[in-house]
Amino acid sequence: MIGRASRVARLELAGQRINLRTLLEDDYDEWFEVRARCRDWLVPWEPRPAGAPPTPEDRASFAARCAARERERQIGTGYGFGIFMEGRLAGEITLSSIQRGPFQNAFVGYWVDRELAGQGIVPEATVVVLRFAFEELGLHRVEVAIVPRNHASRRVVEKLGLREESLAERYLEIDGKWEDHIRYAITSEEWAKRRDELLLRWLESV
């Protein structure tokens, strides 16, 4: 399965300064370097049950995760991308838990290299993913859920002007603790109204 995943054609989405593309096993060395350097900054915000070890970061586990995300892509339940800026891996962004039927909903999650934080990379990547979600996948609603004290992640949705909906108490188990999350959302109707504004600000002529 790992060998098959390494031969899968990448899915790529273009931004202005960044490109999104699905990660393959060949990306492991660069991915691991960023994760190792930023581990203390990233792990406290990542889903993990109490008593469970942090997500494995060895090559085999990374390859298995790439393969799992490819299966999700094939059946349309999720899309995971590396964020690349000038050829450098800057982070990751996912469109996950896609539900069809009467819901037509998905969730966006992201992380960025600490050295590149604050440069508008994740807001731009999020706009690229929103365009893909609404215009290519035909979703109706996209959500982002963030721990209230994660100010760096909240700045992303604030820069984009996503609508704050509610506080979900003890919403996800993060680093072994059930954490409240602020839920933000945007619907396809809101995207249609704000599309030109968001593309002009974050993607310019793309």
DRENMI-654322 format. One record per atom (N, C-alpha, C): residue number from 1; residue in one letter; atom name; y, z, x; chain. Coordinates in steps of 0.2 Angstrom, whole numbers. Example, Ala and Ser with C-alpha at 12.3 -4.5 7.8 and 13.67 -1.06 7.14 Angstrom:
% residues 2
1|A|N|-28|39|66|A
1|A|CA|-22|39|62|A
1|A|C|-16|39|66|A
2|S|N|-11|35|64|A
2|S|CA|-5|36|68|A
2|S|C|0|39|64|A
% end
This chain:
% residues 206
1|M|N|-6|0|4|A
1|M|CA|0|0|0|A
1|M|C|6|0|4|A
2|I|N|6|4|10|A
2|I|CA|12|4|14|A
2|I|C|13|-3|17|A
3|G|N|8|-6|19|A
3|G|CA|9|-13|22|A
3|G|C|12|-18|17|A
4|R|N|9|-17|11|A
4|R|CA|12|-22|6|A
4|R|C|20|-20|5|A
5|A|N|22|-14|5|A
5|A|CA|29|-12|3|A
5|A|C|33|-15|9|A
6|S|N|30|-15|15|A
6|S|CA|35|-17|21|A
6|S|C|36|-25|20|A
7|R|N|32|-29|16|A
7|R|CA|33|-36|16|A
7|R|C|37|-38|9|A
8|V|N|39|-33|5|A
8|V|CA|42|-34|-1|A
8|V|C|49|-37|1|A
9|A|N|52|-42|-3|A
9|A|CA|58|-44|-3|A
9|A|C|63|-39|-5|A
10|R|N|68|-38|-1|A
10|R|CA|73|-33|-2|A
10|R|C|78|-35|-8|A
11|L|N|80|-30|-12|A
11|L|CA|85|-31|-17|A
11|L|C|92|-29|-14|A
12|E|N|97|-34|-14|A
12|E|CA|103|-32|-11|A
12|E|C|109|-33|-16|A
13|L|N|114|-29|-16|A
13|L|CA|120|-29|-20|A
13|L|C|126|-29|-16|A
14|A|N|130|-33|-17|A
14|A|CA|136|-33|-12|A
14|A|C|142|-29|-15|A
15|G|N|145|-26|-10|A
15|G|CA|152|-22|-12|A
15|G|C|157|-26|-8|A
16|Q|N|163|-22|-7|A
16|Q|CA|168|-25|-3|A
16|Q|C|167|-23|5|A
17|R|N|166|-17|6|A
17|R|CA|165|-14|13|A
17|R|C|158|-13|14|A
18|I|N|154|-12|9|A
18|I|CA|147|-10|9|A
18|I|C|142|-15|6|A
19|N|N|136|-14|8|A
19|N|CA|131|-18|5|A
19|N|C|125|-12|3|A
20|L|N|122|-13|-3|A
20|L|CA|117|-9|-5|A
20|L|C|110|-14|-4|A
21|R|N|105|-11|-1|A
21|R|CA|99|-14|-1|A
21|R|C|93|-9|-1|A
22|T|N|88|-11|-4|A
22|T|CA|82|-7|-5|A
22|T|C|79|-5|3|A
23|L|N|77|1|4|A
23|L|CA|75|3|10|A
23|L|C|67|1|11|A
24|L|N|66|-1|17|A
24|L|CA|59|-2|19|A
24|L|C|57|2|25|A
25|E|N|50|2|26|A
25|E|CA|48|6|32|A
25|E|C|52|5|38|A
26|D|N|54|-2|39|A
26|D|CA|57|-3|45|A
26|D|C|64|1|46|A
27|D|N|66|3|41|A
27|D|CA|73|7|41|A
27|D|C|72|14|43|A
28|Y|N|66|16|44|A
28|Y|CA|64|24|45|A
28|Y|C|68|27|51|A
29|D|N|68|24|57|A
29|D|CA|71|27|63|A
29|D|C|79|28|61|A
30|E|N|82|23|59|A
30|E|CA|89|24|57|A
30|E|C|90|30|52|A
31|W|N|86|29|47|A
31|W|CA|86|34|41|A
31|W|C|85|41|44|A
32|F|N|80|42|48|A
32|F|CA|78|49|50|A
32|F|C|84|51|55|A
33|E|N|87|47|59|A
33|E|CA|93|50|63|A
33|E|C|98|52|59|A
34|V|N|100|49|53|A
34|V|CA|105|52|49|A
34|V|C|103|58|46|A
35|R|N|97|58|43|A
35|R|CA|95|64|39|A
35|R|C|94|70|44|A
36|A|N|92|69|50|A
36|A|CA|91|75|55|A
36|A|C|98|77|57|A
37|R|N|103|73|58|A
37|R|CA|109|75|60|A
37|R|C|113|79|54|A
38|C|N|112|77|48|A
38|C|CA|115|79|42|A
38|C|C|111|84|38|A
39|R|N|105|86|40|A
39|R|CA|100|90|36|A
39|R|C|104|96|33|A
40|D|N|107|100|37|A
40|D|CA|110|106|35|A
40|D|C|115|105|29|A
41|W|N|118|99|29|A
41|W|CA|124|98|25|A
41|W|C|121|95|18|A
42|L|N|115|92|19|A
42|L|CA|112|88|13|A
42|L|C|107|93|9|A
43|V|N|102|96|12|A
43|V|CA|97|99|9|A
43|V|C|99|105|4|A
44|P|N|104|108|5|A
44|P|CA|106|113|0|A
44|P|C|108|110|-7|A
45|W|N|109|104|-8|A
45|W|CA|110|100|-14|A
45|W|C|105|96|-17|A
46|E|N|99|97|-14|A
46|E|CA|93|92|-16|A
46|E|C|88|96|-20|A
47|P|N|85|92|-25|A
47|P|CA|81|96|-30|A
47|P|C|74|98|-26|A
48|R|N|73|104|-27|A
48|R|CA|67|107|-23|A
48|R|C|65|114|-27|A
49|P|N|58|114|-29|A
49|P|CA|56|120|-32|A
49|P|C|56|126|-28|A
50|A|N|56|132|-30|A
50|A|CA|56|138|-26|A
50|A|C|49|138|-22|A
51|G|N|50|140|-16|A
51|G|CA|44|140|-12|A
51|G|C|41|134|-9|A
52|A|N|44|128|-12|A
52|A|CA|42|122|-9|A
52|A|C|45|120|-3|A
53|P|N|42|117|2|A
53|P|CA|46|115|8|A
53|P|C|51|109|7|A
54|P|N|56|108|11|A
54|P|CA|60|102|10|A
54|P|C|56|96|10|A
55|T|N|59|91|7|A
55|T|CA|56|84|7|A
55|T|C|53|82|13|A
56|P|N|47|80|14|A
56|P|CA|45|78|21|A
56|P|C|49|72|23|A
57|E|N|50|72|30|A
57|E|CA|54|66|33|A
57|E|C|51|62|38|A
58|D|N|44|63|39|A
58|D|CA|40|59|43|A
58|D|C|39|52|41|A
59|R|N|37|48|46|A
59|R|CA|37|41|44|A
59|R|C|32|39|38|A
60|A|N|27|42|38|A
60|A|CA|22|41|33|A
60|A|C|25|42|26|A
61|S|N|28|48|26|A
61|S|CA|31|50|19|A
61|S|C|37|46|17|A
62|F|N|41|43|22|A
62|F|CA|46|39|21|A
62|F|C|43|32|18|A
63|A|N|38|30|21|A
63|A|CA|35|23|19|A
63|A|C|32|24|12|A
64|A|N|29|30|11|A
64|A|CA|26|31|4|A
64|A|C|32|31|-1|A
65|R|N|37|34|1|A
65|R|CA|43|34|-4|A
65|R|C|46|27|-5|A
66|C|N|46|23|0|A
66|C|CA|48|16|-1|A
66|C|C|44|13|-6|A
67|A|N|37|14|-5|A
67|A|CA|32|10|-9|A
67|A|C|33|13|-16|A
68|A|N|34|19|-17|A
68|A|CA|35|22|-24|A
68|A|C|41|19|-27|A
69|R|N|46|18|-24|A
69|R|CA|53|16|-27|A
69|R|C|52|8|-28|A
70|E|N|48|5|-24|A
70|E|CA|46|-2|-26|A
70|E|C|42|-3|-32|A
71|R|N|38|2|-33|A
71|R|CA|34|2|-40|A
71|R|C|39|3|-45|A
72|E|N|43|8|-44|A
72|E|CA|48|9|-50|A
72|E|C|52|3|-51|A
73|R|N|54|-1|-46|A
73|R|CA|58|-7|-47|A
73|R|C|55|-12|-51|A
74|Q|N|48|-13|-49|A
74|Q|CA|44|-18|-52|A
74|Q|C|43|-16|-60|A
75|I|N|43|-10|-62|A
75|I|CA|42|-8|-69|A
75|I|C|48|-7|-72|A
76|G|N|54|-7|-69|A
76|G|CA|61|-6|-71|A
76|G|C|62|1|-73|A
77|T|N|59|6|-70|A
77|T|CA|61|13|-71|A
77|T|C|66|16|-66|A
78|G|N|67|13|-61|A
78|G|CA|72|16|-56|A
78|G|C|73|11|-50|A
79|Y|N|79|12|-47|A
79|Y|CA|81|7|-41|A
79|Y|C|84|12|-36|A
80|G|N|82|11|-30|A
80|G|CA|84|15|-24|A
80|G|C|87|11|-19|A
81|F|N|93|12|-16|A
81|F|CA|96|8|-11|A
81|F|C|99|12|-5|A
82|G|N|98|9|1|A
82|G|CA|102|12|6|A
82|G|C|109|9|6|A
83|I|N|114|13|8|A
83|I|CA|121|11|8|A
83|I|C|122|9|15|A
84|F|N|124|3|16|A
84|F|CA|125|0|23|A
84|F|C|133|-2|24|A
85|M|N|136|1|29|A
85|M|CA|143|-1|31|A
85|M|C|143|-4|38|A
86|E|N|145|-10|38|A
86|E|CA|145|-14|45|A
86|E|C|138|-13|48|A
87|G|N|133|-14|44|A
87|G|CA|126|-14|47|A
87|G|C|123|-7|48|A
88|R|N|127|-2|47|A
88|R|CA|125|5|49|A
88|R|C|123|8|42|A
89|L|N|118|12|42|A
89|L|CA|115|16|36|A
89|L|C|120|22|35|A
90|A|N|124|22|29|A
90|A|CA|128|27|28|A
90|A|C|126|32|23|A
91|G|N|121|31|20|A
91|G|CA|118|35|15|A
91|G|C|113|32|10|A
92|E|N|112|35|4|A
92|E|CA|108|32|-1|A
92|E|C|111|33|-8|A
93|I|N|109|29|-13|A
93|I|CA|111|29|-19|A
93|I|C|105|27|-24|A
94|T|N|104|30|-29|A
94|T|CA|99|29|-34|A
94|T|C|101|28|-41|A
95|L|N|98|24|-44|A
95|L|CA|98|23|-52|A
95|L|C|91|25|-54|A
96|S|N|91|31|-57|A
96|S|CA|84|33|-58|A
96|S|C|83|35|-66|A
97|S|N|77|37|-67|A
97|S|CA|75|39|-74|A
97|S|C|77|35|-79|A
98|I|N|77|28|-78|A
98|I|CA|79|23|-83|A
98|I|C|75|24|-90|A
99|Q|N|78|25|-95|A
99|Q|CA|75|25|-102|A
99|Q|C|77|19|-106|A
100|R|N|73|16|-109|A
100|R|CA|74|11|-114|A
100|R|C|74|13|-121|A
101|G|N|72|8|-126|A
101|G|CA|72|10|-133|A
101|G|C|79|12|-135|A
102|P|N|80|17|-139|A
102|P|CA|86|18|-142|A
102|P|C|91|22|-137|A
103|F|N|89|24|-131|A
103|F|CA|93|28|-127|A
103|F|C|96|23|-122|A
104|Q|N|93|19|-118|A
104|Q|CA|96|14|-113|A
104|Q|C|100|18|-108|A
105|N|N|97|23|-105|A
105|N|CA|101|28|-101|A
105|N|C|98|28|-94|A
106|A|N|102|30|-89|A
106|A|CA|100|31|-82|A
106|A|C|104|36|-79|A
107|F|N|102|39|-73|A
107|F|CA|106|44|-69|A
107|F|C|107|41|-62|A
108|V|N|113|42|-60|A
108|V|CA|115|40|-53|A
108|V|C|115|47|-48|A
109|G|N|112|46|-43|A
109|G|CA|112|51|-37|A
109|G|C|114|48|-31|A
110|Y|N|117|52|-26|A
110|Y|CA|119|49|-20|A
110|Y|C|119|54|-14|A
111|W|N|119|52|-8|A
111|W|CA|121|56|-3|A
111|W|C|124|51|3|A
112|V|N|128|54|7|A
112|V|CA|132|50|12|A
112|V|C|131|54|19|A
113|D|N|131|50|24|A
113|D|CA|132|53|31|A
113|D|C|138|57|31|A
114|R|N|137|63|34|A
114|R|CA|143|68|34|A
114|R|C|149|65|38|A
115|E|N|147|61|43|A
115|E|CA|152|58|48|A
115|E|C|157|53|44|A
116|L|N|154|50|38|A
116|L|CA|157|45|35|A
116|L|C|160|48|28|A
117|A|N|159|54|26|A
117|A|CA|162|57|20|A
117|A|C|169|56|20|A
118|G|N|172|55|13|A
118|G|CA|179|55|12|A
118|G|C|182|48|13|A
119|Q|N|178|43|15|A
119|Q|CA|181|36|16|A
119|Q|C|180|32|10|A
120|G|N|178|34|4|A
120|G|CA|177|30|-2|A
120|G|C|171|26|-2|A
121|I|N|166|28|2|A
121|I|CA|160|24|3|A
121|I|C|156|25|-4|A
122|V|N|155|31|-6|A
122|V|CA|151|32|-11|A
122|V|C|154|30|-18|A
123|P|N|161|31|-19|A
123|P|CA|164|28|-25|A
123|P|C|163|21|-25|A
124|E|N|163|17|-20|A
124|E|CA|162|10|-20|A
124|E|C|155|8|-22|A
125|A|N|150|12|-19|A
125|A|CA|143|11|-20|A
125|A|C|142|12|-27|A
126|T|N|145|17|-30|A
126|T|CA|143|19|-37|A
126|T|C|146|14|-42|A
127|V|N|152|11|-40|A
127|V|CA|154|5|-44|A
127|V|C|149|-1|-44|A
128|V|N|147|-2|-38|A
128|V|CA|142|-8|-37|A
128|V|C|136|-6|-42|A
129|V|N|133|0|-42|A
129|V|CA|128|2|-46|A
129|V|C|129|2|-53|A
130|L|N|135|4|-55|A
130|L|CA|137|3|-62|A
130|L|C|137|-4|-65|A
131|R|N|140|-8|-61|A
131|R|CA|140|-15|-63|A
131|R|C|133|-18|-63|A
132|F|N|129|-16|-59|A
132|F|CA|122|-18|-59|A
132|F|C|119|-15|-66|A
133|A|N|120|-9|-67|A
133|A|CA|117|-6|-73|A
133|A|C|119|-9|-79|A
134|F|N|125|-10|-80|A
134|F|CA|128|-12|-86|A
134|F|C|127|-20|-87|A
135|E|N|128|-24|-82|A
135|E|CA|129|-31|-82|A
135|E|C|122|-34|-81|A
136|E|N|118|-31|-77|A
136|E|CA|112|-34|-75|A
136|E|C|106|-31|-79|A
137|L|N|106|-25|-80|A
137|L|CA|100|-21|-83|A
137|L|C|102|-20|-91|A
138|G|N|108|-21|-93|A
138|G|CA|110|-20|-100|A
138|G|C|109|-13|-102|A
139|L|N|110|-8|-98|A
139|L|CA|110|-1|-100|A
139|L|C|116|1|-104|A
140|H|N|115|6|-108|A
140|H|CA|121|8|-112|A
140|H|C|125|14|-109|A
141|R|N|121|18|-105|A
141|R|CA|124|24|-103|A
141|R|C|122|26|-96|A
142|V|N|126|28|-92|A
142|V|CA|124|31|-85|A
142|V|C|127|38|-84|A
143|E|N|123|42|-82|A
143|E|CA|125|49|-81|A
143|E|C|125|51|-73|A
144|V|N|129|56|-72|A
144|V|CA|129|59|-65|A
144|V|C|129|67|-66|A
145|A|N|125|71|-64|A
145|A|CA|125|78|-64|A
145|A|C|126|81|-58|A
146|I|N|130|86|-57|A
146|I|CA|133|89|-51|A
146|I|C|133|96|-51|A
147|V|N|131|100|-46|A
147|V|CA|132|107|-46|A
147|V|C|139|108|-45|A
148|P|N|142|113|-49|A
148|P|CA|149|114|-49|A
148|P|C|153|115|-43|A
149|R|N|149|119|-38|A
149|R|CA|152|120|-32|A
149|R|C|151|115|-26|A
150|N|N|148|109|-28|A
150|N|CA|147|104|-24|A
150|N|C|153|99|-24|A
151|H|N|159|101|-21|A
151|H|CA|165|98|-22|A
151|H|C|165|91|-19|A
152|A|N|162|90|-14|A
152|A|CA|162|83|-11|A
152|A|C|159|78|-16|A
153|S|N|153|80|-20|A
153|S|CA|150|75|-25|A
153|S|C|155|75|-31|A
154|R|N|158|80|-33|A
154|R|CA|163|80|-38|A
154|R|C|169|75|-37|A
155|R|N|171|75|-31|A
155|R|CA|176|71|-29|A
155|R|C|175|63|-30|A
156|V|N|169|61|-30|A
156|V|CA|167|55|-31|A
156|V|C|168|53|-38|A
157|V|N|165|57|-43|A
157|V|CA|166|55|-50|A
157|V|C|173|56|-52|A
158|E|N|177|61|-49|A
158|E|CA|184|61|-51|A
158|E|C|188|55|-48|A
159|K|N|187|53|-42|A
159|K|CA|190|47|-40|A
159|K|C|189|41|-45|A
160|L|N|183|41|-48|A
160|L|CA|181|35|-52|A
160|L|C|183|36|-59|A
161|G|N|186|42|-61|A
161|G|CA|188|44|-68|A
161|G|C|182|44|-73|A
162|L|N|176|46|-71|A
162|L|CA|171|46|-75|A
162|L|C|172|52|-80|A
163|R|N|170|52|-86|A
163|R|CA|171|57|-91|A
163|R|C|167|63|-90|A
164|E|N|170|69|-90|A
164|E|CA|166|75|-90|A
164|E|C|164|77|-97|A
165|E|N|157|78|-98|A
165|E|CA|155|79|-104|A
165|E|C|153|87|-106|A
166|S|N|150|90|-101|A
166|S|CA|148|97|-103|A
166|S|C|145|100|-96|A
167|L|N|144|107|-97|A
167|L|CA|141|111|-92|A
167|L|C|134|112|-94|A
168|A|N|129|110|-91|A
168|A|CA|122|111|-92|A
168|A|C|119|117|-88|A
169|E|N|118|122|-92|A
169|E|CA|116|129|-88|A
169|E|C|109|128|-85|A
170|R|N|108|130|-79|A
170|R|CA|101|130|-76|A
170|R|C|98|124|-77|A
171|Y|N|101|118|-75|A
171|Y|CA|99|111|-77|A
171|Y|C|93|109|-72|A
172|L|N|94|110|-66|A
172|L|CA|89|108|-61|A
172|L|C|88|113|-56|A
173|E|N|82|113|-53|A
173|E|CA|80|118|-48|A
173|E|C|82|114|-41|A
174|I|N|87|117|-38|A
174|I|CA|90|114|-32|A
174|I|C|89|119|-26|A
175|D|N|86|117|-21|A
175|D|CA|84|121|-15|A
175|D|C|81|128|-17|A
176|G|N|77|128|-22|A
176|G|CA|73|134|-24|A
176|G|C|77|138|-29|A
177|K|N|83|136|-32|A
177|K|CA|86|140|-37|A
177|K|C|88|136|-43|A
178|W|N|88|138|-49|A
178|W|CA|90|135|-55|A
178|W|C|98|135|-55|A
179|E|N|100|129|-55|A
179|E|CA|108|128|-54|A
179|E|C|111|125|-60|A
180|D|N|116|127|-62|A
180|D|CA|120|124|-67|A
180|D|C|123|117|-65|A
181|H|N|124|112|-69|A
181|H|CA|126|106|-67|A
181|H|C|132|104|-72|A
182|I|N|137|101|-69|A
182|I|CA|142|97|-74|A
182|I|C|140|90|-75|A
183|R|N|139|88|-81|A
183|R|CA|137|81|-83|A
183|R|C|143|77|-84|A
184|Y|N|143|71|-80|A
184|Y|CA|148|66|-81|A
184|Y|C|144|60|-84|A
185|A|N|148|56|-87|A
185|A|CA|145|50|-90|A
185|A|C|150|44|-91|A
186|I|N|147|38|-92|A
186|I|CA|151|32|-93|A
186|I|C|146|28|-98|A
187|T|N|149|25|-103|A
187|T|CA|145|20|-107|A
187|T|C|147|13|-106|A
188|S|N|143|9|-109|A
188|S|CA|144|2|-108|A
188|S|C|151|0|-111|A
189|E|N|153|3|-117|A
189|E|CA|159|2|-120|A
189|E|C|165|4|-115|A
190|E|N|164|10|-112|A
190|E|CA|169|12|-107|A
190|E|C|170|7|-101|A
191|W|N|164|5|-99|A
191|W|CA|163|0|-93|A
191|W|C|167|-6|-95|A
192|A|N|166|-9|-101|A
192|A|CA|170|-15|-103|A
192|A|C|177|-14|-103|A
193|K|N|180|-8|-105|A
193|K|CA|187|-7|-105|A
193|K|C|190|-6|-98|A
194|R|N|186|-3|-93|A
194|R|CA|188|-1|-87|A
194|R|C|186|-5|-81|A
195|R|N|182|-10|-83|A
195|R|CA|178|-14|-78|A
195|R|C|183|-17|-73|A
196|D|N|188|-21|-75|A
196|D|CA|193|-24|-71|A
196|D|C|197|-19|-66|A
197|E|N|199|-14|-69|A
197|E|CA|202|-8|-65|A
197|E|C|198|-6|-60|A
198|L|N|191|-4|-61|A
198|L|CA|187|-2|-56|A
198|L|C|185|-7|-51|A
199|L|N|184|-13|-53|A
199|L|CA|182|-18|-48|A
199|L|C|188|-20|-44|A
200|L|N|194|-20|-46|A
200|L|CA|200|-21|-43|A
200|L|C|202|-16|-37|A
201|R|N|201|-9|-39|A
201|R|CA|202|-4|-35|A
201|R|C|197|-3|-29|A
202|W|N|190|-4|-31|A
202|W|CA|185|-3|-26|A
202|W|C|181|-9|-23|A
203|L|N|182|-14|-27|A
203|L|CA|178|-20|-24|A
203|L|C|183|-26|-23|A
204|E|N|189|-25|-25|A
204|E|CA|194|-30|-24|A
204|E|C|192|-37|-27|A
205|S|N|191|-42|-22|A
205|S|CA|189|-49|-24|A
205|S|C|182|-50|-25|A
206|V|N|177|-45|-25|A
206|V|CA|170|-46|-26|A
206|V|C|169|-48|-33|A
% end
